[in-house]
Amino acid sequence: MNPLLQRISVDPTVCFGKPCIKGTRIWVSLILDFLANGMSIEEVLAEYPQLTEADVRAAIAYGAEMSRERYIDIPAEAK
């Protein structure tokens, strides 16, 4: 297991059980959305100064781990 994943917390009493950065209420999915929409790691850290670069990398690692478990169908583009 990637040691970065120790920075992720899943607690049913915090944020409805959504994966968060440990010790915060910042959702992993929020960080991944920011990155997917073009924000840099530095911009995410400026927006959420309580995070570290390792926290952002942990969110990426969590997303990678989850993609191994579940696939989402993405419709093919029509030509």
Jmol script that loads the backbone (N, CA, C; Angstrom):
load data "model"
ATOM      1  N   MET A   1       0.848  -1.186   0.000  1.00  0.00           N
ATOM      2  CA  MET A   1       0.000   0.000   0.000  1.00  0.00           C
ATOM      3  C   MET A   1       0.888   1.242   0.000  1.00  0.00           C
ATOM      4  N   ASN A   2       0.467   2.228  -0.749  1.00  0.00           N
ATOM      5  CA  ASN A   2       1.188   3.491  -0.818  1.00  0.00           C
ATOM      6  C   ASN A   2       1.127   4.182   0.544  1.00  0.00           C
ATOM      7  N   PRO A   3       2.260   4.541   1.133  1.00  0.00           N
ATOM      8  CA  PRO A   3       2.246   5.180   2.455  1.00  0.00           C
ATOM      9  C   PRO A   3       1.501   6.525   2.475  1.00  0.00           C
ATOM     10  N   LEU A   4       1.365   7.152   1.329  1.00  0.00           N
ATOM     11  CA  LEU A   4       0.608   8.410   1.276  1.00  0.00           C
ATOM     12  C   LEU A   4      -0.848   8.201   1.683  1.00  0.00           C
ATOM     13  N   LEU A   5      -1.355   6.989   1.472  1.00  0.00           N
ATOM     14  CA  LEU A   5      -2.763   6.732   1.781  1.00  0.00           C
ATOM     15  C   LEU A   5      -3.057   6.835   3.278  1.00  0.00           C
ATOM     16  N   GLN A   6      -2.026   6.821   4.104  1.00  0.00           N
ATOM     17  CA  GLN A   6      -2.234   7.018   5.540  1.00  0.00           C
ATOM     18  C   GLN A   6      -2.703   8.438   5.856  1.00  0.00           C
ATOM     19  N   ARG A   7      -2.592   9.333   4.886  1.00  0.00           N
ATOM     20  CA  ARG A   7      -3.042  10.713   5.068  1.00  0.00           C
ATOM     21  C   ARG A   7      -4.546  10.869   4.791  1.00  0.00           C
ATOM     22  N   ILE A   8      -5.183   9.795   4.344  1.00  0.00           N
ATOM     23  CA  ILE A   8      -6.610   9.824   4.004  1.00  0.00           C
ATOM     24  C   ILE A   8      -7.409   9.204   5.135  1.00  0.00           C
ATOM     25  N   SER A   9      -8.525   9.841   5.446  1.00  0.00           N
ATOM     26  CA  SER A   9      -9.405   9.353   6.497  1.00  0.00           C
ATOM     27  C   SER A   9     -10.804   9.134   5.934  1.00  0.00           C
ATOM     28  N   VAL A  10     -11.402   8.026   6.311  1.00  0.00           N
ATOM     29  CA  VAL A  10     -12.802   7.760   5.976  1.00  0.00           C
ATOM     30  C   VAL A  10     -13.503   7.453   7.288  1.00  0.00           C
ATOM     31  N   ASP A  11     -14.333   8.395   7.714  1.00  0.00           N
ATOM     32  CA  ASP A  11     -15.026   8.290   9.004  1.00  0.00           C
ATOM     33  C   ASP A  11     -16.495   8.605   8.769  1.00  0.00           C
ATOM     34  N   PRO A  12     -17.400   7.667   9.061  1.00  0.00           N
ATOM     35  CA  PRO A  12     -18.818   7.910   8.799  1.00  0.00           C
ATOM     36  C   PRO A  12     -19.388   9.112   9.544  1.00  0.00           C
ATOM     37  N   THR A  13     -18.705   9.579  10.577  1.00  0.00           N
ATOM     38  CA  THR A  13     -19.200  10.741  11.326  1.00  0.00           C
ATOM     39  C   THR A  13     -18.603  12.058  10.834  1.00  0.00           C
ATOM     40  N   VAL A  14     -17.734  12.004   9.829  1.00  0.00           N
ATOM     41  CA  VAL A  14     -17.107  13.210   9.285  1.00  0.00           C
ATOM     42  C   VAL A  14     -17.402  13.285   7.788  1.00  0.00           C
ATOM     43  N   CYS A  15     -18.005  14.365   7.365  1.00  0.00           N
ATOM     44  CA  CYS A  15     -18.288  14.598   5.937  1.00  0.00           C
ATOM     45  C   CYS A  15     -19.034  13.437   5.293  1.00  0.00           C
ATOM     46  N   PHE A  16     -19.991  12.887   6.036  1.00  0.00           N
ATOM     47  CA  PHE A  16     -20.843  11.819   5.509  1.00  0.00           C
ATOM     48  C   PHE A  16     -20.055  10.586   5.087  1.00  0.00           C
ATOM     49  N   GLY A  17     -18.866  10.398   5.648  1.00  0.00           N
ATOM     50  CA  GLY A  17     -18.054   9.237   5.324  1.00  0.00           C
ATOM     51  C   GLY A  17     -17.245   9.365   4.048  1.00  0.00           C
ATOM     52  N   LYS A  18     -17.241  10.554   3.454  1.00  0.00           N
ATOM     53  CA  LYS A  18     -16.437  10.752   2.239  1.00  0.00           C
ATOM     54  C   LYS A  18     -14.960  10.769   2.606  1.00  0.00           C
ATOM     55  N   PRO A  19     -14.119  10.260   1.733  1.00  0.00           N
ATOM     56  CA  PRO A  19     -12.678  10.300   2.006  1.00  0.00           C
ATOM     57  C   PRO A  19     -12.189  11.744   2.102  1.00  0.00           C
ATOM     58  N   CYS A  20     -11.479  12.044   3.184  1.00  0.00           N
ATOM     59  CA  CYS A  20     -10.955  13.384   3.443  1.00  0.00           C
ATOM     60  C   CYS A  20      -9.475  13.287   3.769  1.00  0.00           C
ATOM     61  N   ILE A  21      -8.802  14.427   3.680  1.00  0.00           N
ATOM     62  CA  ILE A  21      -7.445  14.495   4.173  1.00  0.00           C
ATOM     63  C   ILE A  21      -7.533  14.425   5.696  1.00  0.00           C
ATOM     64  N   LYS A  22      -6.770  13.523   6.284  1.00  0.00           N
ATOM     65  CA  LYS A  22      -6.823  13.280   7.725  1.00  0.00           C
ATOM     66  C   LYS A  22      -6.668  14.591   8.503  1.00  0.00           C
ATOM     67  N   GLY A  23      -7.533  14.780   9.497  1.00  0.00           N
ATOM     68  CA  GLY A  23      -7.479  15.968  10.343  1.00  0.00           C
ATOM     69  C   GLY A  23      -8.161  17.180   9.746  1.00  0.00           C
ATOM     70  N   THR A  24      -8.782  17.019   8.569  1.00  0.00           N
ATOM     71  CA  THR A  24      -9.496  18.122   7.926  1.00  0.00           C
ATOM     72  C   THR A  24     -10.873  17.633   7.486  1.00  0.00           C
ATOM     73  N   ARG A  25     -11.616  18.538   6.946  1.00  0.00           N
ATOM     74  CA  ARG A  25     -12.885  18.186   6.308  1.00  0.00           C
ATOM     75  C   ARG A  25     -12.805  18.473   4.812  1.00  0.00           C
ATOM     76  N   ILE A  26     -11.607  18.374   4.284  1.00  0.00           N
ATOM     77  CA  ILE A  26     -11.374  18.626   2.862  1.00  0.00           C
ATOM     78  C   ILE A  26     -11.444  17.298   2.121  1.00  0.00           C
ATOM     79  N   TRP A  27     -12.438  17.209   1.249  1.00  0.00           N
ATOM     80  CA  TRP A  27     -12.683  15.970   0.520  1.00  0.00           C
ATOM     81  C   TRP A  27     -11.575  15.693  -0.488  1.00  0.00           C
ATOM     82  N   VAL A  28     -11.209  14.442  -0.608  1.00  0.00           N
ATOM     83  CA  VAL A  28     -10.279  14.004  -1.644  1.00  0.00           C
ATOM     84  C   VAL A  28     -10.841  14.368  -3.013  1.00  0.00           C
ATOM     85  N   SER A  29     -12.126  14.157  -3.207  1.00  0.00           N
ATOM     86  CA  SER A  29     -12.737  14.444  -4.511  1.00  0.00           C
ATOM     87  C   SER A  29     -12.641  15.920  -4.869  1.00  0.00           C
ATOM     88  N   LEU A  30     -12.708  16.808  -3.890  1.00  0.00           N
ATOM     89  CA  LEU A  30     -12.571  18.241  -4.150  1.00  0.00           C
ATOM     90  C   LEU A  30     -11.180  18.545  -4.698  1.00  0.00           C
ATOM     91  N   ILE A  31     -10.163  17.981  -4.061  1.00  0.00           N
ATOM     92  CA  ILE A  31      -8.796  18.195  -4.518  1.00  0.00           C
ATOM     93  C   ILE A  31      -8.615  17.648  -5.930  1.00  0.00           C
ATOM     94  N   LEU A  32      -9.141  16.457  -6.182  1.00  0.00           N
ATOM     95  CA  LEU A  32      -9.019  15.865  -7.511  1.00  0.00           C
ATOM     96  C   LEU A  32      -9.764  16.684  -8.558  1.00  0.00           C
ATOM     97  N   ASP A  33     -10.931  17.217  -8.196  1.00  0.00           N
ATOM     98  CA  ASP A  33     -11.668  18.090  -9.122  1.00  0.00           C
ATOM     99  C   ASP A  33     -10.858  19.335  -9.464  1.00  0.00           C
ATOM    100  N   PHE A  34     -10.257  19.952  -8.448  1.00  0.00           N
ATOM    101  CA  PHE A  34      -9.433  21.138  -8.704  1.00  0.00           C
ATOM    102  C   PHE A  34      -8.307  20.805  -9.680  1.00  0.00           C
ATOM    103  N   LEU A  35      -7.602  19.711  -9.429  1.00  0.00           N
ATOM    104  CA  LEU A  35      -6.494  19.330 -10.290  1.00  0.00           C
ATOM    105  C   LEU A  35      -6.982  19.009 -11.704  1.00  0.00           C
ATOM    106  N   ALA A  36      -8.094  18.298 -11.796  1.00  0.00           N
ATOM    107  CA  ALA A  36      -8.643  17.927 -13.104  1.00  0.00           C
ATOM    108  C   ALA A  36      -9.067  19.151 -13.908  1.00  0.00           C
ATOM    109  N   ASN A  37      -9.461  20.209 -13.201  1.00  0.00           N
ATOM    110  CA  ASN A  37      -9.894  21.434 -13.876  1.00  0.00           C
ATOM    111  C   ASN A  37      -8.748  22.403 -14.132  1.00  0.00           C
ATOM    112  N   GLY A  38      -7.509  21.943 -13.907  1.00  0.00           N
ATOM    113  CA  GLY A  38      -6.367  22.735 -14.305  1.00  0.00           C
ATOM    114  C   GLY A  38      -5.632  23.477 -13.210  1.00  0.00           C
ATOM    115  N   MET A  39      -6.099  23.395 -11.979  1.00  0.00           N
ATOM    116  CA  MET A  39      -5.358  24.042 -10.905  1.00  0.00           C
ATOM    117  C   MET A  39      -4.047  23.297 -10.690  1.00  0.00           C
ATOM    118  N   SER A  40      -3.013  24.041 -10.363  1.00  0.00           N
ATOM    119  CA  SER A  40      -1.737  23.416 -10.020  1.00  0.00           C
ATOM    120  C   SER A  40      -1.761  23.037  -8.537  1.00  0.00           C
ATOM    121  N   ILE A  41      -0.821  22.203  -8.156  1.00  0.00           N
ATOM    122  CA  ILE A  41      -0.705  21.852  -6.738  1.00  0.00           C
ATOM    123  C   ILE A  41      -0.478  23.120  -5.920  1.00  0.00           C
ATOM    124  N   GLU A  42       0.339  24.027  -6.424  1.00  0.00           N
ATOM    125  CA  GLU A  42       0.614  25.279  -5.716  1.00  0.00           C
ATOM    126  C   GLU A  42      -0.660  26.105  -5.521  1.00  0.00           C
ATOM    127  N   GLU A  43      -1.532  26.118  -6.523  1.00  0.00           N
ATOM    128  CA  GLU A  43      -2.796  26.863  -6.408  1.00  0.00           C
ATOM    129  C   GLU A  43      -3.719  26.223  -5.377  1.00  0.00           C
ATOM    130  N   VAL A  44      -3.752  24.894  -5.352  1.00  0.00           N
ATOM    131  CA  VAL A  44      -4.572  24.202  -4.344  1.00  0.00           C
ATOM    132  C   VAL A  44      -4.048  24.539  -2.947  1.00  0.00           C
ATOM    133  N   LEU A  45      -2.732  24.518  -2.789  1.00  0.00           N
ATOM    134  CA  LEU A  45      -2.137  24.825  -1.482  1.00  0.00           C
ATOM    135  C   LEU A  45      -2.389  26.274  -1.081  1.00  0.00           C
ATOM    136  N   ALA A  46      -2.419  27.190  -2.033  1.00  0.00           N
ATOM    137  CA  ALA A  46      -2.727  28.590  -1.724  1.00  0.00           C
ATOM    138  C   ALA A  46      -4.178  28.740  -1.285  1.00  0.00           C
ATOM    139  N   GLU A  47      -5.063  27.964  -1.897  1.00  0.00           N
ATOM    140  CA  GLU A  47      -6.491  28.010  -1.553  1.00  0.00           C
ATOM    141  C   GLU A  47      -6.764  27.372  -0.194  1.00  0.00           C
ATOM    142  N   TYR A  48      -6.008  26.329   0.126  1.00  0.00           N
ATOM    143  CA  TYR A  48      -6.172  25.586   1.376  1.00  0.00           C
ATOM    144  C   TYR A  48      -4.814  25.481   2.068  1.00  0.00           C
ATOM    145  N   PRO A  49      -4.379  26.536   2.747  1.00  0.00           N
ATOM    146  CA  PRO A  49      -3.033  26.559   3.334  1.00  0.00           C
ATOM    147  C   PRO A  49      -2.800  25.507   4.422  1.00  0.00           C
ATOM    148  N   GLN A  50      -3.855  24.895   4.941  1.00  0.00           N
ATOM    149  CA  GLN A  50      -3.670  23.846   5.945  1.00  0.00           C
ATOM    150  C   GLN A  50      -3.197  22.535   5.316  1.00  0.00           C
ATOM    151  N   LEU A  51      -3.258  22.449   3.985  1.00  0.00           N
ATOM    152  CA  LEU A  51      -2.791  21.248   3.290  1.00  0.00           C
ATOM    153  C   LEU A  51      -1.299  21.348   3.001  1.00  0.00           C
ATOM    154  N   THR A  52      -0.705  20.172   2.799  1.00  0.00           N
ATOM    155  CA  THR A  52       0.682  20.105   2.357  1.00  0.00           C
ATOM    156  C   THR A  52       0.713  19.466   0.970  1.00  0.00           C
ATOM    157  N   GLU A  53       1.848  19.563   0.319  1.00  0.00           N
ATOM    158  CA  GLU A  53       1.985  18.913  -0.981  1.00  0.00           C
ATOM    159  C   GLU A  53       1.752  17.411  -0.848  1.00  0.00           C
ATOM    160  N   ALA A  54       2.215  16.825   0.238  1.00  0.00           N
ATOM    161  CA  ALA A  54       2.005  15.387   0.454  1.00  0.00           C
ATOM    162  C   ALA A  54       0.515  15.059   0.561  1.00  0.00           C
ATOM    163  N   ASP A  55      -0.285  15.965   1.130  1.00  0.00           N
ATOM    164  CA  ASP A  55      -1.729  15.746   1.204  1.00  0.00           C
ATOM    165  C   ASP A  55      -2.341  15.692  -0.196  1.00  0.00           C
ATOM    166  N   VAL A  56      -1.919  16.608  -1.052  1.00  0.00           N
ATOM    167  CA  VAL A  56      -2.442  16.633  -2.427  1.00  0.00           C
ATOM    168  C   VAL A  56      -2.003  15.364  -3.160  1.00  0.00           C
ATOM    169  N   ARG A  57      -0.772  14.977  -2.969  1.00  0.00           N
ATOM    170  CA  ARG A  57      -0.292  13.745  -3.605  1.00  0.00           C
ATOM    171  C   ARG A  57      -1.033  12.522  -3.049  1.00  0.00           C
ATOM    172  N   ALA A  58      -1.411  12.572  -1.788  1.00  0.00           N
ATOM    173  CA  ALA A  58      -2.200  11.485  -1.196  1.00  0.00           C
ATOM    174  C   ALA A  58      -3.561  11.391  -1.867  1.00  0.00           C
ATOM    175  N   ALA A  59      -4.162  12.534  -2.164  1.00  0.00           N
ATOM    176  CA  ALA A  59      -5.453  12.532  -2.868  1.00  0.00           C
ATOM    177  C   ALA A  59      -5.303  11.891  -4.245  1.00  0.00           C
ATOM    178  N   ILE A  60      -4.222  12.212  -4.935  1.00  0.00           N
ATOM    179  CA  ILE A  60      -3.968  11.615  -6.250  1.00  0.00           C
ATOM    180  C   ILE A  60      -3.764  10.108  -6.108  1.00  0.00           C
ATOM    181  N   ALA A  61      -2.994   9.710  -5.113  1.00  0.00           N
ATOM    182  CA  ALA A  61      -2.751   8.284  -4.879  1.00  0.00           C
ATOM    183  C   ALA A  61      -4.053   7.557  -4.562  1.00  0.00           C
ATOM    184  N   TYR A  62      -4.923   8.189  -3.782  1.00  0.00           N
ATOM    185  CA  TYR A  62      -6.209   7.581  -3.448  1.00  0.00           C
ATOM    186  C   TYR A  62      -7.046   7.405  -4.720  1.00  0.00           C
ATOM    187  N   GLY A  63      -7.076   8.432  -5.549  1.00  0.00           N
ATOM    188  CA  GLY A  63      -7.815   8.334  -6.806  1.00  0.00           C
ATOM    189  C   GLY A  63      -7.279   7.215  -7.688  1.00  0.00           C
ATOM    190  N   ALA A  64      -5.962   7.077  -7.739  1.00  0.00           N
ATOM    191  CA  ALA A  64      -5.353   6.004  -8.527  1.00  0.00           C
ATOM    192  C   ALA A  64      -5.741   4.642  -7.965  1.00  0.00           C
ATOM    193  N   GLU A  65      -5.706   4.532  -6.648  1.00  0.00           N
ATOM    194  CA  GLU A  65      -6.071   3.263  -6.013  1.00  0.00           C
ATOM    195  C   GLU A  65      -7.530   2.910  -6.291  1.00  0.00           C
ATOM    196  N   MET A  66      -8.402   3.881  -6.204  1.00  0.00           N
ATOM    197  CA  MET A  66      -9.825   3.621  -6.436  1.00  0.00           C
ATOM    198  C   MET A  66     -10.096   3.264  -7.889  1.00  0.00           C
ATOM    199  N   SER A  67      -9.312   3.803  -8.811  1.00  0.00           N
ATOM    200  CA  SER A  67      -9.549   3.485 -10.222  1.00  0.00           C
ATOM    201  C   SER A  67      -9.194   2.039 -10.535  1.00  0.00           C
ATOM    202  N   ARG A  68      -8.430   1.423  -9.687  1.00  0.00           N
ATOM    203  CA  ARG A  68      -8.127   0.000  -9.875  1.00  0.00           C
ATOM    204  C   ARG A  68      -9.318  -0.876  -9.484  1.00  0.00           C
ATOM    205  N   GLU A  69     -10.203  -0.350  -8.699  1.00  0.00           N
ATOM    206  CA  GLU A  69     -11.303  -1.128  -8.132  1.00  0.00           C
ATOM    207  C   GLU A  69     -12.613  -0.975  -8.896  1.00  0.00           C
ATOM    208  N   ARG A  70     -12.841   0.184  -9.485  1.00  0.00           N
ATOM    209  CA  ARG A  70     -14.144   0.446 -10.082  1.00  0.00           C
ATOM    210  C   ARG A  70     -13.959   1.215 -11.382  1.00  0.00           C
ATOM    211  N   TYR A  71     -14.713   0.825 -12.372  1.00  0.00           N
ATOM    212  CA  TYR A  71     -14.618   1.493 -13.649  1.00  0.00           C
ATOM    213  C   TYR A  71     -15.921   2.226 -13.925  1.00  0.00           C
ATOM    214  N   ILE A  72     -15.796   3.386 -14.490  1.00  0.00           N
ATOM    215  CA  ILE A  72     -16.956   4.184 -14.860  1.00  0.00           C
ATOM    216  C   ILE A  72     -17.015   4.225 -16.387  1.00  0.00           C
ATOM    217  N   ASP A  73     -18.144   3.823 -16.942  1.00  0.00           N
ATOM    218  CA  ASP A  73     -18.290   3.863 -18.397  1.00  0.00           C
ATOM    219  C   ASP A  73     -18.331   5.309 -18.859  1.00  0.00           C
ATOM    220  N   ILE A  74     -17.488   5.606 -19.818  1.00  0.00           N
ATOM    221  CA  ILE A  74     -17.476   6.918 -20.466  1.00  0.00           C
ATOM    222  C   ILE A  74     -17.881   6.674 -21.898  1.00  0.00           C
ATOM    223  N   PRO A  75     -19.007   7.281 -22.303  1.00  0.00           N
ATOM    224  CA  PRO A  75     -19.485   7.007 -23.662  1.00  0.00           C
ATOM    225  C   PRO A  75     -18.444   7.441 -24.706  1.00  0.00           C
ATOM    226  N   ALA A  76     -18.360   6.631 -25.757  1.00  0.00           N
ATOM    227  CA  ALA A  76     -17.458   6.971 -26.863  1.00  0.00           C
ATOM    228  C   ALA A  76     -18.031   8.155 -27.610  1.00  0.00           C
ATOM    229  N   GLU A  77     -17.139   8.973 -28.149  1.00  0.00           N
ATOM    230  CA  GLU A  77     -17.588  10.124 -28.922  1.00  0.00           C
ATOM    231  C   GLU A  77     -18.110   9.654 -30.264  1.00  0.00           C
ATOM    232  N   ALA A  78     -19.192  10.269 -30.696  1.00  0.00           N
ATOM    233  CA  ALA A  78     -19.741   9.960 -32.018  1.00  0.00           C
ATOM    234  C   ALA A  78     -18.860  10.613 -33.079  1.00  0.00           C
ATOM    235  N   LYS A  79     -18.681   9.909 -34.171  1.00  0.00           N
ATOM    236  CA  LYS A  79     -17.839  10.452 -35.252  1.00  0.00           C
ATOM    237  C   LYS A  79     -18.652  10.971 -36.375  1.00  0.00           C
TER     238      LYS A  79
END
end "model"
wireframe off; spacefill off
backbone 0.3
color backbone group
